[in-house]
């Protein structure tokens, strides 16, 4: 999260006339009568009862409960069959990508991500999708900025993009007289929770249709993994309403056994960055929900802090790999840990007041994660990329992983 600044973009507004388009992704189509703008608001209010301007009521879902989206409805039958045949699901994930005044760093990360695709892919190593961990558009999720901060940087990214919202996606500029609290998540819902896979004006000439996720919080169902995505709203440390907490418990309890279970949320439950520490509140929500459901995630993915941190956390006595991956392209400087206490070469760091351990971190390079799900394990790699410089050549191969981990299922 960064302090609010005035956005200055020396660019023309996107052309609303639809241009020529390349590859498309299949997605379920809604019946006639859908709208591109999100519908009205749910009745659920601030669970603290404070009416704080840092909490925003959630838009109504665009799909039916229990807010599931099956990967087979998005990818081609050929790709789905290959995942099943190879027993392997690979995907990208990172958060905090919005480039604000320049998308240079975001473009650099996207370019490296594109190198992970191979036309000849006999082993099923091509990523099937990109799962965004929130803060797609800074600073207030503005619809007008979706082209420059989302569609244009991923113009050549050849796979679908899913997302959960971050605090900046849900925030509303209090100084903008044309936006009200009812506009919270408007851009996100338009572009990720459309009732049909239509081409929106803000996409301009980008060959990417709106995604059809059913809600701001939702579950992605795949053959090898269940990915539960929470929306932790705007307040620092996150905040969930009772309806979402109840839904979360049900999703944990109903997740298929024998498959990887991954939880994604924007605000981290662990962080060694002092200005954005881990949220004990969210950790307690997760512990209560997992205890009630009798199921603990194999992997927890978060963003919000603009760096990379990998922890061995502790959820109800079980060691759980918990990651901060928020160095996806935000163009201000990365969030540096206090090097008087944390040295990248000195890991792992065992915390004296609990069982948690900081296993690895990178606070000086942007980057992204590759998650490789198999039948019996999850393999992870963090790819740190060099910052672009004047005259820098377009990379032709990605570097060796900065960090790698393995999680048995």
Buried (B, 14 or more C-beta within 10 A) or exposed (E): BBEBEEBEBEEEEBEEEEEEEEEEBBBEEBEEEEEBEBEEBBEEBBBEEEEEEBBBBBBBBBBEEEBBBBBBBBBEEEBBEBBBEBEBBBBBBBBBBBBBBEBBBBBBBBBBBBBBBEEEEEEBBBBBBBBBBBBBBBBBBBBBBBBBBBBBBBBBBBBBBBBBBBBBBBBBBEEEEEBEEBBBBBBBBBBBBBBBBBBBBBBBBBBBBBBBBBBBBBBBBBBBBBBBBBBBBBBBBBBBBEBBBEBBBBBBEEBEEEBBBBBBBBBBBBBBBEEBBBBEBBBEBBBBBBBBBEBBBBBBBBBBBBBBBBBBBBBEEEBBBBBBBBBBBBBBEBBEBEEEEBEEEEBEBEEEEEEBBBBBBBBBBBBBBBBBBBEEEBBBBBBBBEEBEEEEEEBEEBBEBBBEBEBEB
